[in-house]
Amino acid sequence: MTSSTSPVGEADGFYQFHDHDDAAHLHALGYESEFKRDMSPWANFSLGFTYLSPVVGVYTLFAYALATGGPPMIWSFVIVGLGQLMVALVFSEVVAQYPVAGGVYPWARRLWGRRYAWMTGWVYLIALLVTIASVVYGAGPYIAAAFGFEATVDNVIVCALVLLALATAINFMGTKVLAMAALIGFTAEIIGALVVGGWLLIAHREHGLGALFDSFGAGDGGSYLPAFAAAALIGVYQYYGFEACGDVAEEVPDPGRLIPKAMRRTIYIGGAAATFVCLALVLSVTDIGAVIAGEDTDPVSTLLNDAFGTTGARVVLLVVLLSFLSCAMSLQAAASRLAYSYGRDGMIMGSSLLKRFSPTRHVPPYALVVAAVVPALIVVGSKVSTDAITKIISFAALGIYIGFQMVVLAALRARLKGWVPSGKYTLGRWGLPVNVAALVYGIVAMVNMAWPRTPDVSWYDNWIVALSGVVVIAVGLVYMAVHPLHDRSTAPYDDAIPKKGTAGR
């Protein structure tokens, strides 16, 4: 369906569109929205950018990636960026036709059906909640460094919970405040990335570009491919967030046209910024060999202190912390809209609470509570595991990718059964090859994430990422069998594929 959303004026730097056209499109899809369309195109992009967050992604896993794969690990940003661009293009076609809050769940619902959509949303929601936990947990050491106290396990947990509470408070203030916070976060992060990275390259560069092709002994002298594949987690963890632009589709004017643009901008600008930050850090590390040997376990803090001094490093870290806050805030927004979408369709136990809406703040309060409480429990539970952050991030990335690829697979199936994207953004004849490429990339990436790489530990620890994915899916299947609310949901589903005797729906 298309609608006549012509611009009627300009305010606050972006075009305003007829709200009734967006409402009519949504009504034709079977919904009446309670959200306010207060999110500008740049705010929508900023939400995706701060979720992707170049600074958070790079700073969180830089030490691990450099120690595991050496400087060539930076090429994972290019490989993963191209793969995820294919996924983003597929998503763009779907969201243009179905601009409904909740992202992957309603997309899978329209492309395939209720049960498939339930599992897609379940895996993605769990992964989002784990990702929120990983972001606030990853911020803990930087909070400690910024404020000058020791980053013990207990201190990191407390810092993570404080950051989570602050992100939740911002989300409770409504779409307009969320949009403003996302813009502020984007501005601070992009300026911080350019200033810090530029200064490091100008005044503190220790290596030439040739270092990017030198493993510095990473990989224990054998084949380098396994080491690179393991280190590539930094790239894999980096390139998601663009889907958040679609999670808030009911809060954006003219979403069928503007959200696909925001998704692509997130990949282009976010990927370029992340690669630049990583490049600056790699070329400025004084002793890469010490990082690979495990003698320098926190090369980012070491580098910032050397380059900016104690006071300057703390200023930089404050900007980094703002990036972590913005990222957690954007993740919560995405998770809460997904939970709300489940509740609105009556798909899960507690739907009556999840679908409740604040008439003053125009946000789903109970869905936001879920997006705060569950990550808090995961953060507290991390105390029982060694190397918690890497394990948490590994499953978070796998779960997100499973959710992504379930949509990509649903789109491919629908396409082969006759679905022709009819939104304001389509790939035309490139749709099928791009869809296939996105699926192949995603499968390879998931196998890489789940591959066991620590044979010296217990078997269950070695297979922790794959096992976590299996457990989440198994729990979802058991829930679906015991409490099959999804089969009684009356919201529209399975209408992308033309039915026999019709020209399409």
C-alpha positions in Angstrom: 0.0 0.0 0.0 1.2 3.5 -0.7 0.0 6.8 0.7 0.2 10.4 -0.4 2.6 11.7 2.2 3.7 15.0 0.7 5.7 17.5 2.8 3.6 20.3 4.1 6.2 22.4 5.8 9.5 22.3 7.6 10.1 22.5 11.3 12.9 21.6 13.6 15.1 20.8 10.6 13.0 18.1 9.1 9.8 17.8 7.0 6.5 17.3 8.7 4.1 14.9 7.0 0.3 14.5 7.3 -0.2 12.3 10.3 -3.5 11.0 8.9 -1.7 9.4 6.0 0.6 7.4 8.3 -2.4 6.6 10.5 -4.3 5.4 7.4 -1.5 3.2 6.3 -1.2 1.7 9.8 -5.0 1.2 10.0 -4.9 -0.7 6.7 -2.3 -3.0 8.3 -4.7 -3.7 11.1 -3.5 -1.3 13.9 -4.3 1.9 15.6 -1.2 3.5 17.1 -1.0 5.1 20.6 2.6 6.4 19.9 3.3 10.0 18.9 5.3 10.6 15.7 7.8 12.8 17.5 10.9 11.2 16.1 12.6 13.1 13.2 14.5 11.3 10.5 17.9 12.3 12.0 16.7 11.3 15.5 15.6 7.9 14.0 19.0 7.5 12.5 20.7 8.6 15.7 18.7 5.9 17.6 20.2 3.2 15.2 23.6 4.8 15.4 23.7 4.9 19.2 22.5 1.3 19.3 25.2 0.3 16.9 27.6 2.6 18.8 31.0 2.5 17.3 32.7 3.6 20.5 30.9 0.9 22.6 31.5 -1.9 20.2 35.2 -1.1 19.6 36.1 -0.1 23.2 34.4 -3.2 24.7 36.1 -5.8 22.5 39.3 -4.1 21.3 41.6 -5.8 23.9 40.1 -9.2 23.2 40.2 -8.8 19.4 43.8 -7.4 19.3 45.1 -10.1 21.6 43.4 -12.9 19.6 43.9 -11.8 16.1 46.4 -8.9 16.1 46.0 -5.8 13.9 44.5 -7.6 10.9 41.3 -8.2 12.9 40.3 -4.7 11.7 39.4 -6.2 8.3 36.4 -7.9 10.0 34.7 -4.5 10.0 34.8 -4.5 6.2 33.6 -8.1 5.8 30.8 -7.9 8.4 29.8 -4.4 7.2 29.1 -5.7 3.6 27.3 -8.7 5.0 25.1 -6.7 7.3 24.4 -4.2 4.5 22.7 -7.0 2.6 20.6 -7.8 5.7 19.7 -4.1 6.1 18.5 -3.9 2.5 16.2 -6.8 3.0 14.9 -5.3 6.2 14.4 -2.0 4.3 12.0 -3.6 1.9 10.0 -5.2 4.7 9.7 -2.2 7.0 8.7 0.0 4.0 5.7 -2.3 3.5 5.0 -3.0 7.1 6.0 0.0 9.3 4.8 -1.5 12.6 6.3 -1.1 16.0 8.4 -4.1 17.2 10.7 -4.8 14.2 11.6 -8.4 13.5 8.5 -9.9 15.2 5.8 -8.1 13.2 7.9 -8.5 10.0 8.1 -12.3 10.5 4.4 -12.3 11.4 3.4 -10.8 8.0 6.0 -12.7 6.0 5.4 -16.2 7.5 2.9 -16.6 10.3 2.1 -16.4 14.0 4.2 -19.3 15.3 7.3 -18.5 13.3 6.9 -14.8 14.3 6.6 -15.8 18.0 9.9 -17.7 17.9 11.6 -15.0 15.9 10.6 -12.3 18.4 11.4 -14.6 21.4 15.0 -15.2 20.4 15.5 -11.6 19.4 14.0 -10.2 22.6 16.1 -12.5 24.8 19.2 -11.4 22.8 18.3 -7.7 23.2 17.9 -8.0 26.9 21.3 -9.8 27.1 22.8 -7.1 24.9 21.6 -4.4 27.2 23.3 -6.3 30.1 26.5 -6.6 28.0 26.6 -2.9 27.3 26.1 -1.6 30.8 28.5 -4.3 32.1 31.1 -3.3 29.6 30.8 0.3 30.7 31.8 -0.7 34.3 35.6 -0.7 33.9 35.4 2.7 32.1 33.3 4.2 34.8 35.8 3.0 37.3 38.7 4.5 35.3 36.9 7.8 34.8 36.1 8.3 38.5 39.3 6.8 39.8 38.3 3.6 41.7 39.3 0.0 41.2 37.3 -2.0 38.7 36.5 -5.0 41.0 33.7 -7.4 40.0 31.4 -5.9 42.6 32.2 -2.3 41.5 31.6 -3.1 37.9 28.2 -4.6 38.7 27.2 -1.6 40.8 28.3 0.8 38.0 26.4 -1.2 35.4 23.2 -1.1 37.5 23.5 2.7 37.9 23.9 3.2 34.2 20.9 0.9 33.5 18.8 2.9 35.9 19.7 6.2 34.2 18.9 4.8 30.7 15.5 3.5 32.0 14.7 6.9 33.5 15.4 8.6 30.1 13.2 6.1 28.3 10.3 6.7 30.7 10.3 10.4 29.7 8.8 9.6 26.3 9.6 9.6 22.6 10.6 13.3 22.3 13.1 13.0 25.1 14.4 9.7 23.8 14.9 11.4 20.3 16.7 14.3 21.8 18.9 12.0 23.9 19.7 9.9 20.8 20.7 13.1 18.9 22.9 14.3 21.8 24.5 10.8 22.0 25.1 10.6 18.3 26.7 14.1 18.2 28.9 13.4 21.2 30.0 10.0 20.0 30.8 11.1 16.4 32.7 14.2 17.6 34.5 12.2 20.3 35.4 9.4 17.8 36.8 11.9 15.3 38.7 14.1 17.8 40.2 11.2 19.8 41.0 9.1 16.7 42.4 12.1 14.8 44.6 13.1 17.7 45.9 9.6 18.2 46.8 9.3 14.5 48.4 12.7 14.4 50.3 12.8 17.7 50.6 9.3 19.0 50.8 6.9 16.0 53.3 4.2 16.5 52.8 2.1 13.4 52.3 2.5 9.7 49.5 1.0 7.7 51.6 -2.1 7.1 50.8 -3.2 10.6 47.3 -4.0 9.5 48.7 -6.9 7.6 51.0 -8.1 10.4 49.6 -10.6 12.9 52.5 -9.9 15.4 52.5 -13.6 16.2 48.8 -14.0 17.0 47.5 -17.4 16.2 50.3 -19.4 17.9 52.3 -19.8 14.7 49.7 -22.0 13.0 47.1 -21.1 10.4 46.0 -17.5 11.0 42.4 -18.1 9.8 41.1 -19.5 13.2 42.6 -16.5 15.0 41.1 -14.0 12.6 37.7 -15.8 12.8 37.7 -15.6 16.6 38.8 -12.0 16.6 36.1 -11.1 14.1 33.7 -11.1 17.0 34.5 -7.4 17.3 33.1 -6.8 13.8 30.1 -9.1 14.3 29.2 -7.3 17.6 29.5 -3.9 15.9 27.0 -4.1 13.0 23.6 -4.4 14.5 21.5 -1.5 15.6 20.1 -0.5 12.2 17.0 -2.5 12.9 16.2 -0.3 15.9 15.2 2.4 13.3 12.3 0.1 12.4 11.5 -1.0 15.9 10.1 2.5 16.5 8.3 2.7 13.1 5.1 4.1 14.7 7.0 7.0 16.2 8.5 8.3 12.9 6.6 10.4 10.2 6.5 8.8 6.7 8.2 5.6 8.0 8.0 3.7 4.8 10.3 6.2 3.1 12.5 7.5 5.9 13.3 4.3 7.9 15.1 2.5 5.0 17.3 5.6 4.6 18.0 5.7 8.3 19.0 2.0 8.3 21.4 2.5 5.4 22.9 5.6 7.0 23.5 3.6 10.2 25.5 1.0 8.3 27.5 3.6 6.3 28.2 6.2 9.0 28.4 3.8 12.0 30.6 1.4 10.1 33.0 4.1 8.9 33.2 5.6 12.4 33.9 2.2 14.0 36.6 1.3 11.5 38.2 4.7 12.1 38.2 4.3 15.9 39.7 0.8 15.6 42.3 2.0 13.1 43.4 4.9 15.4 43.7 2.6 18.4 45.6 -0.2 16.5 48.1 2.2 15.0 48.7 3.9 18.3 49.2 0.9 20.6 52.9 1.1 21.6 53.5 -2.6 22.2 51.1 -4.8 20.3 53.2 -7.8 21.2 52.5 -7.2 24.9 48.8 -7.2 24.3 49.0 -10.4 22.4 51.1 -12.0 25.1 48.6 -11.0 27.7 51.0 -8.5 29.4 48.8 -5.5 28.7 45.2 -6.6 29.3 43.7 -3.1 29.0 45.4 -1.4 26.0 42.7 1.2 25.6 43.2 2.7 29.1 46.9 2.4 28.7 46.8 4.2 25.4 44.4 7.0 26.5 46.5 7.7 29.6 49.7 7.9 27.5 48.2 10.1 24.8 46.1 12.5 26.9 47.4 12.2 30.4 45.4 11.3 33.4 43.0 14.3 33.3 42.6 14.2 29.5 42.0 10.5 29.5 39.2 11.0 32.1 37.6 13.6 29.8 37.7 11.2 26.9 36.3 8.4 29.1 33.3 10.7 30.0 32.5 11.0 26.3 32.9 7.2 26.1 30.5 6.8 29.0 27.9 9.0 27.3 28.2 6.6 24.3 27.5 3.6 26.6 24.5 5.4 28.1 23.1 6.3 24.7 23.6 2.7 23.5 21.8 1.2 26.5 19.0 3.7 26.1 18.5 2.8 22.4 18.6 -0.9 23.1 15.9 -0.5 25.8 13.7 1.4 23.4 14.0 -1.4 20.9 13.3 -4.1 23.5 10.4 -2.3 25.0 8.7 -1.8 21.6 9.1 -5.4 20.8 7.6 -6.5 24.1 4.8 -4.0 23.6 4.1 -5.4 20.1 3.9 -8.9 21.6 1.4 -7.7 24.2 -0.7 -5.7 21.7 -1.1 -8.9 19.6 -1.9 -11.0 22.7 1.0 -13.3 22.0 2.5 -14.0 25.4 1.6 -14.4 29.1 1.4 -10.9 30.7 0.2 -9.3 27.5 -2.4 -7.3 29.4 0.5 -5.5 31.1 2.9 -5.3 28.2 0.4 -3.6 26.0 -0.5 -0.9 28.5 0.4 2.5 27.4 1.1 5.7 29.4 -1.3 8.4 28.1 1.0 11.2 29.3 4.5 9.8 28.3 3.3 7.8 25.3 5.5 4.9 26.2 4.7 1.3 27.3 5.7 1.4 30.9 5.6 -2.3 31.8 7.4 -3.2 28.7 10.1 -0.8 29.7 10.3 -2.3 33.2 11.0 -5.7 31.6 13.8 -4.1 29.5 15.3 -2.9 32.8 14.7 -5.7 35.3 15.9 -8.7 33.1 19.2 -7.0 32.1 19.8 -6.1 35.8 19.4 -9.8 36.8 21.8 -10.8 34.1 24.4 -8.3 35.3 24.1 -9.5 38.9 24.3 -13.1 37.7 27.5 -12.4 35.8 29.3 -12.6 39.1 29.3 -16.4 39.0 31.2 -16.6 35.7 34.8 -15.8 34.8 35.3 -13.9 31.6 31.6 -12.9 31.8 31.7 -10.1 29.3 33.0 -12.1 26.4 30.5 -14.9 27.0 27.6 -12.5 27.4 28.5 -10.7 24.2 29.0 -13.9 22.3 25.5 -15.1 23.0 24.0 -11.6 22.5 25.5 -11.4 19.0 24.3 -15.0 18.2 20.8 -14.3 19.4 20.5 -11.1 17.4 21.8 -12.8 14.3 19.3 -15.7 14.7 16.5 -13.2 14.9 17.8 -11.4 11.9 18.3 -14.5 9.8 14.8 -15.8 10.7 13.4 -12.6 9.0 15.8 -12.9 6.1 14.7 -16.6 5.6 11.1 -15.6 5.9 11.6 -12.9 3.3 13.3 -15.4 0.9 10.5 -17.9 1.4 7.8 -15.3 0.8 9.7 -14.0 -2.2 9.8 -17.5 -3.8 6.1 -17.9 -3.0 5.2 -14.8 -4.9 5.7 -11.9 -2.5 6.6 -8.7 -4.4 7.6 -5.9 -2.0 5.2 -3.0 -2.4 6.5 -0.4 0.0 8.2 2.9 -0.8 11.6 1.2 -0.9 12.2 -1.9 -3.0 15.3 -3.6 -4.5 13.5 -4.6 -7.7 15.3 -7.3 -9.6 18.2 -7.2 -7.1 15.8 -8.4 -4.3 16.4 -12.1 -4.7 20.2 -12.1 -5.1 20.6 -9.7 -2.2 18.2 -11.8 0.0 20.3 -15.0 -0.8 23.5 -13.2 -0.1 22.2 -11.9 3.3 21.2 -15.4 4.3 24.5 -17.0 3.3 26.4 -14.3 5.1 24.3 -14.7 8.3 24.7 -18.5 8.4 28.5 -18.3 8.1 28.6 -15.6 10.8 26.5 -17.7 13.2 28.6 -20.8 12.7 31.7 -18.6 13.4 30.1 -17.2 16.6 29.1 -20.6 17.9 32.3 -22.4 17.0 34.1 -23.9 20.2 37.5 -22.4 20.7 38.5 -23.2 24.3 39.2 -27.0 24.3 41.1 -26.7 27.7 37.9 -25.9 29.6 34.8 -28.0 30.3 32.8 -29.1 27.3 29.8 -27.1 28.3 31.9 -24.0 28.7 33.6 -24.6 25.3 30.1 -24.8 23.7 28.5 -22.1 25.8 27.5 -19.9 22.9 25.8 -22.6 20.9 24.3 -24.2 24.0 22.8 -20.8 25.1 21.1 -20.5 21.7 19.8 -24.1 21.9 18.5 -23.5 25.4 16.7 -20.2 24.5 15.0 -21.9 21.5 14.1 -25.0 23.5 12.5 -22.9 26.3 10.6 -21.0 23.6 9.3 -24.2 22.1 8.2 -25.6 25.5 6.4 -22.4 26.2 4.7 -22.4 22.9 3.5 -26.0 23.6 2.3 -25.3 27.1 0.9 -21.8 26.7 -0.1 -21.4 23.0 -1.6 -17.9 23.2 0.0 -17.2 19.8 -2.5 -19.5 18.1 -5.4 -17.4 19.4 -4.0 -14.0 18.4 -6.4 -12.3 16.0 -4.0 -9.6 14.7 -3.1 -9.8 11.0 -0.5 -12.4 9.9 0.8 -14.3 6.8 -0.5 -11.7 4.4 2.6 -10.9 2.4 2.3 -13.9 0.1 -0.5 -13.6 -2.4 -3.3 -16.1 -1.8 -4.8 -18.1 -4.6 -7.4 -16.2 -6.5 -6.0 -12.8 -5.4 -3.5 -10.4 -6.8 -1.8 -10.0 -3.4 -2.7 -8.5 -0.1 
